[in-house]
Amino acid sequence: MPAPQNNTSPLSVAYSPCPNDTFMFHDVATGKLRLPGRDIQVHLHDVETLNRMAMEATFDVTKLSLHAWLLVEDAYRMLGVGAAMGKGCGPVIVAGKAIAPADLAGCRIAIPGELTTAHLLLQLFQPTVGEKIFVRYDRVMDLVASGQADAGVIIHEGRFTYAKAGLKLVADLGQWWQEQTDLPIPLGCFAARRDLGAETISQFEALLRTSIENALADPGPAREYAKTYAQEMDEAVLTQHVEMFVNDYSLALGDEGGAAVEKLRSLAMQAGVLS
């Protein structure tokens, strides 16, 4: 783990180029909002890269999957803002042809990263699959469409576009989670290194909350910033993505959000995925 920083060194903050993250971070990334007496250095990586880097405590504040956070919570404190959580917004399992969920036991399945919550949810939903192929999230649909994988777990904007690619829905893990728990599905969060200290963590948490509030109140500039990292994405899909994943849980995790995180932890432990 990197050495603890003093309270005047730049704060390293990492998030993904996905529209919900960039939308929320507009005012922070553009310098409209700042920490008093401290610069912020912004880094963007795909979520599985962020998960891997969190294992090494690379960044002071980072976006990561809930699955990954459960593995690093001794080093990272979850923030009460910025969560990717909601109802009916989970990953979906798709295939090149219509198959039943039970058929996954014999399938080669493409998964968007070993430490993603999508992988954890798959393990809870269908513990046995034929073969796991871990790839970057934006390659999953291509592998399924080309026949290199029989099925795939789709996250991010893929849940809005898989049907246009000719893929068939096998299971909606968000719907399954809702039926099993009656709680919002906890997908991702922001977390800060505990050695930053409570004051710095609280200051950044307030800063991010204000950035999210500003983006929701005046979405135009934040949406334009998000588009710079999603130039190949249809604008309607980008809007759907933001509207689905930037919500009340992003502003405040709350008791229900906390209960969802604890439910994911307990189910993972019961399944032997977490110890």
NUPA-923073 format. One record per residue (C-alpha): x, y, z. Coordinates in steps of 0.02 Angstrom, whole numbers, plus 50000, padded with zeros to 5 digits. Each point is the difference from the previous one (the first is absolute). Layout:
# NUPA-923073
[atom [X; Y; Z]]
...
//
This chain:
# NUPA-923073
[atom [50000; 50000; 50000]]
[atom [50064; 50176; 49960]]
[atom [50057; 50103; 50148]]
[atom [49869; 50113; 50081]]
[atom [49998; 50173; 49922]]
[atom [50005; 50165; 50090]]
[atom [49848; 50112; 49988]]
[atom [50075; 50118; 49871]]
[atom [50055; 49875; 49867]]
[atom [49885; 49977; 49849]]
[atom [49853; 49884; 50029]]
[atom [49995; 49862; 49868]]
[atom [49822; 49962; 49947]]
[atom [49954; 49863; 49876]]
[atom [49838; 49957; 49913]]
[atom [49942; 49916; 49841]]
[atom [49957; 50081; 49832]]
[atom [49823; 49933; 50015]]
[atom [49869; 50137; 49985]]
[atom [49935; 49988; 50178]]
[atom [50174; 50029; 50072]]
[atom [50051; 50140; 49883]]
[atom [49830; 50084; 50018]]
[atom [50017; 50002; 50190]]
[atom [50180; 50061; 49995]]
[atom [49981; 50145; 49879]]
[atom [50023; 50140; 50126]]
[atom [50145; 49912; 50086]]
[atom [50090; 49953; 49839]]
[atom [49983; 50175; 49925]]
[atom [50060; 50085; 50159]]
[atom [49836; 50089; 50033]]
[atom [50001; 49918; 50171]]
[atom [50161; 49984; 50097]]
[atom [50064; 49942; 50168]]
[atom [50068; 50143; 50105]]
[atom [50190; 50005; 49986]]
[atom [50015; 49836; 49906]]
[atom [50006; 49955; 49816]]
[atom [49905; 49853; 49928]]
[atom [50081; 49888; 49869]]
[atom [49870; 49907; 49896]]
[atom [50033; 49829; 49922]]
[atom [49881; 49901; 49888]]
[atom [50005; 49812; 49976]]
[atom [49875; 49863; 49962]]
[atom [49920; 49925; 50155]]
[atom [50097; 49837; 50005]]
[atom [50164; 50096; 49987]]
[atom [49940; 50108; 50145]]
[atom [49957; 49842; 50097]]
[atom [50174; 49930; 49973]]
[atom [50082; 50164; 50048]]
[atom [49895; 50008; 50158]]
[atom [50080; 49836; 50053]]
[atom [50163; 50099; 50006]]
[atom [49919; 50157; 50077]]
[atom [50064; 50098; 49850]]
[atom [49882; 50148; 50012]]
[atom [49944; 50104; 50148]]
[atom [49819; 49996; 49941]]
[atom [49937; 49875; 49873]]
[atom [49847; 49931; 49916]]
[atom [49992; 49811; 50014]]
[atom [49879; 49856; 49991]]
[atom [49911; 49951; 50160]]
[atom [50078; 49828; 49980]]
[atom [50173; 50078; 50001]]
[atom [49960; 50115; 50145]]
[atom [49951; 49852; 50107]]
[atom [50178; 49937; 49975]]
[atom [50087; 50165; 50044]]
[atom [49887; 50077; 50131]]
[atom [50138; 49991; 50131]]
[atom [50097; 50126; 49896]]
[atom [49857; 50097; 49921]]
[atom [49848; 50081; 50080]]
[atom [49844; 50004; 49892]]
[atom [49934; 50174; 49966]]
[atom [49817; 50037; 50028]]
[atom [49988; 50084; 49829]]
[atom [50031; 49948; 49821]]
[atom [49932; 49822; 50011]]
[atom [49941; 49907; 49845]]
[atom [49845; 49922; 50074]]
[atom [49817; 49987; 49960]]
[atom [49853; 49890; 49961]]
[atom [49989; 49907; 49836]]
[atom [50171; 50059; 49941]]
[atom [50109; 49847; 50023]]
[atom [50107; 49904; 49875]]
[atom [49915; 49888; 49873]]
[atom [50054; 49830; 49936]]
[atom [49982; 49983; 49812]]
[atom [50034; 49865; 49872]]
[atom [50009; 49982; 49813]]
[atom [49846; 49890; 50001]]
[atom [49856; 49971; 50118]]
[atom [50056; 49892; 50147]]
[atom [49936; 49968; 50175]]
[atom [50097; 50060; 50153]]
[atom [50036; 49819; 50047]]
[atom [50091; 49980; 49834]]
[atom [50137; 50117; 50061]]
[atom [50074; 49853; 50094]]
[atom [50071; 49940; 49834]]
[atom [50040; 50168; 49921]]
[atom [50156; 50100; 49966]]
[atom [49952; 50166; 50076]]
[atom [50085; 50168; 49974]]
[atom [50012; 50104; 50159]]
[atom [50053; 50183; 50014]]
[atom [50135; 49972; 50131]]
[atom [50031; 49880; 50142]]
[atom [49976; 50133; 50136]]
[atom [49842; 50078; 49929]]
[atom [49835; 49987; 50091]]
[atom [49932; 49923; 49840]]
[atom [50114; 49850; 50029]]
[atom [49947; 49987; 50182]]
[atom [49816; 50007; 49953]]
[atom [50028; 49865; 49868]]
[atom [50079; 49889; 50133]]
[atom [49849; 50025; 50112]]
[atom [49875; 49973; 49859]]
[atom [50086; 49853; 49913]]
[atom [50147; 49930; 50100]]
[atom [50052; 49880; 49863]]
[atom [50041; 50051; 49822]]
[atom [50097; 49909; 49867]]
[atom [50145; 50122; 49978]]
[atom [50031; 50180; 50052]]
[atom [50080; 50121; 49878]]
[atom [50050; 50163; 50085]]
[atom [50009; 50148; 49881]]
[atom [49979; 50188; 50002]]
[atom [49816; 50045; 50017]]
[atom [49986; 50072; 49824]]
[atom [50059; 49837; 49920]]
[atom [49868; 49887; 50076]]
[atom [49866; 50025; 49868]]
[atom [50125; 49976; 49858]]
[atom [50057; 49834; 50071]]
[atom [49821; 49938; 50014]]
[atom [49948; 50065; 49829]]
[atom [50152; 49919; 49918]]
[atom [49972; 49833; 50086]]
[atom [50162; 50006; 50099]]
[atom [49891; 49994; 50155]]
[atom [49831; 49917; 50018]]
[atom [49935; 50132; 50120]]
[atom [50058; 50159; 50083]]
[atom [49964; 50113; 50148]]
[atom [49963; 50176; 49938]]
[atom [50026; 50157; 50103]]
[atom [49993; 50188; 49971]]
[atom [49921; 50058; 49837]]
[atom [49997; 49823; 49930]]
[atom [49838; 49965; 50092]]
[atom [49916; 50128; 49885]]
[atom [50076; 49938; 49837]]
[atom [50019; 49810; 50004]]
[atom [49835; 49969; 49910]]
[atom [50056; 50106; 49852]]
[atom [50153; 49887; 49990]]
[atom [49885; 49851; 49979]]
[atom [50035; 49927; 50172]]
[atom [49869; 49913; 50106]]
[atom [49963; 50032; 50183]]
[atom [50036; 49852; 50114]]
[atom [49976; 50085; 50168]]
[atom [49987; 50175; 50072]]
[atom [50105; 49995; 50157]]
[atom [49927; 50164; 50061]]
[atom [49825; 49928; 49993]]
[atom [50061; 49839; 50082]]
[atom [50083; 50099; 50141]]
[atom [49840; 50100; 50026]]
[atom [49897; 49841; 50013]]
[atom [50124; 49921; 50120]]
[atom [50030; 50148; 50116]]
[atom [49873; 50140; 49969]]
[atom [50150; 50119; 50011]]
[atom [50089; 50110; 49873]]
[atom [50141; 49912; 49912]]
[atom [50172; 50064; 50057]]
[atom [50117; 50002; 49851]]
[atom [50137; 50127; 50030]]
[atom [50057; 50131; 50123]]
[atom [50132; 50129; 50037]]
[atom [50121; 49969; 50141]]
[atom [50139; 50098; 50082]]
[atom [50159; 49935; 50078]]
[atom [49973; 49995; 50187]]
[atom [50171; 50075; 50032]]
[atom [49942; 50164; 49923]]
[atom [49915; 50035; 50165]]
[atom [49819; 50038; 50040]]
[atom [50010; 50186; 49964]]
[atom [50068; 49982; 49822]]
[atom [49878; 49860; 49961]]
[atom [49854; 50104; 50063]]
[atom [50057; 50151; 49898]]
[atom [50012; 49900; 49840]]
[atom [49834; 49915; 50032]]
[atom [49916; 50170; 50015]]
[atom [50088; 50060; 49843]]
[atom [49940; 49852; 49897]]
[atom [49823; 50018; 50067]]
[atom [49997; 50181; 49944]]
[atom [50067; 49951; 49829]]
[atom [49860; 49872; 49980]]
[atom [49868; 50123; 50059]]
[atom [50062; 50130; 49876]]
[atom [50000; 49874; 49857]]
[atom [49822; 49949; 50037]]
[atom [49942; 50181; 50017]]
[atom [50084; 50055; 49836]]
[atom [50039; 49840; 49902]]
[atom [50056; 50081; 49837]]
[atom [50184; 50032; 50040]]
[atom [50019; 49835; 50093]]
[atom [49923; 49905; 49855]]
[atom [50118; 50084; 49877]]
[atom [50148; 49950; 50109]]
[atom [49935; 49821; 50005]]
[atom [49984; 49999; 49810]]
[atom [50185; 50037; 49979]]
[atom [50035; 49826; 50071]]
[atom [49857; 49914; 49908]]
[atom [50014; 50069; 49824]]
[atom [49944; 49837; 49919]]
[atom [49849; 49984; 50114]]
[atom [49828; 50049; 49937]]
[atom [49943; 50155; 50094]]
[atom [49835; 49918; 50049]]
[atom [50097; 49854; 50075]]
[atom [50112; 50121; 50095]]
[atom [49847; 50087; 50071]]
[atom [49922; 49833; 50050]]
[atom [50162; 49950; 50083]]
[atom [50011; 50160; 50103]]
[atom [49817; 49997; 50048]]
[atom [50010; 49819; 50057]]
[atom [50162; 50007; 50100]]
[atom [50003; 50179; 50069]]
[atom [49859; 50001; 50126]]
[atom [49956; 50026; 50182]]
[atom [50124; 49865; 50053]]
[atom [50137; 50098; 49913]]
[atom [49962; 50150; 50110]]
[atom [49984; 49901; 50161]]
[atom [50022; 49814; 50026]]
[atom [49877; 50004; 50145]]
[atom [49938; 49858; 50108]]
[atom [49927; 49902; 49854]]
[atom [50161; 50015; 49901]]
[atom [50101; 49944; 50150]]
[atom [49884; 49851; 50023]]
[atom [50026; 49952; 49818]]
[atom [50189; 50001; 50022]]
[atom [49987; 49891; 50155]]
[atom [49882; 49881; 49909]]
[atom [50125; 49980; 49859]]
[atom [50135; 49964; 50128]]
[atom [49898; 49870; 50093]]
[atom [49944; 49910; 49841]]
[atom [50179; 49996; 49936]]
[atom [50061; 49928; 50165]]
[atom [49861; 49870; 50002]]
[atom [50049; 49948; 49824]]
[atom [50183; 49987; 50049]]
[atom [50052; 50136; 49878]]
[atom [50060; 50110; 50144]]
[atom [50080; 49938; 50159]]
//
